[in-house]
Amino acid sequence: MPDQLDAVDFALAAYREDGTWVVAELVHDHLDDVTALASGLRRLPGDAGAVGLVAMDEDFFLLVRVAGPTTRVLLSDITAADEWELAASAVEFLHLPMPEDEDDQVPAGDLDLLADLGVPAIDLAALLDDPDSYPDEVLSDVARRLGFGELFDDAVGLTSA
């Protein structure tokens, strides 16, 4: 497996404080696995928990949402678990079998984890269904729908469309 910390495109946390979105960079110590990521997110003061957005090597992304003791996870491409420790930890966290077919690039986890924030499962599934989209593009679209698109784009170096 490649060195995952060298391959992190970005690792951000987003949370609402007093009704306003805040976007902060996550330290790499929290990127070992889903449990460490959730632990780091729980330290943030969110009105409704926090959302972690991690993109790796323009290959896949991981969304982790914590609210109280609950951790919800969405991995954009289950086949990433064969190559990346963070993706493998997501598959393990979700109690799913490791992928057997390299061509079966499908999301794994909770497509509904952002529904109460304004991105229903069907919309998230549609975003994930575009094989030509890069993780930063999909997450930028998600961030825009959630209401912090400009903060996200600034944090990852994308220009707002």
C-alpha positions, 0 to 999 in steps of 0.5 A: 500500500502506498504511504497514505499521508503523502497521498492526502489531497485534503482532509477537512472538517466542516461544522456549524457553530451558531448556525454558521459553517466553519471549515478547518483542516484536519491534522494528519494524526486523525487520518490513520483510520475511521476511528481516529478520524471520528475521534478528531471530529468529535473534538470540534464544537458543532451544533449538529456534530461534524463532517470530515471530508478526506480525498486521497490521491485523486482516487477516492474520498471518504465522508465521516459524520459524527454526532454524539456517539454516532459515526456515519461513513461513506466511501466513494469507491469500495475498490480503494480498500484494496490499495489504501489503509484509510479506505480499508478501515472504512470497509472494516468499520462498515462490516463489509467484505473486501471488494473482489472485483476491481471493476466494481467501483461503487460507493459503500456506506451511508448515502443518507448521512447528509440528508438532514443537512440538505443532500438527500441520498438520491442526490449524493448517489447521482454525484457519485455516479459520474465516473469522470468526476474527481473527488475534489469536484464531487465534494465541492458540489456537496459542500455547495449544497450544504452551504459552505462551498466557497469555504471548501473551495478556498480551503482546497484551492479550487476556484469557485464557479 
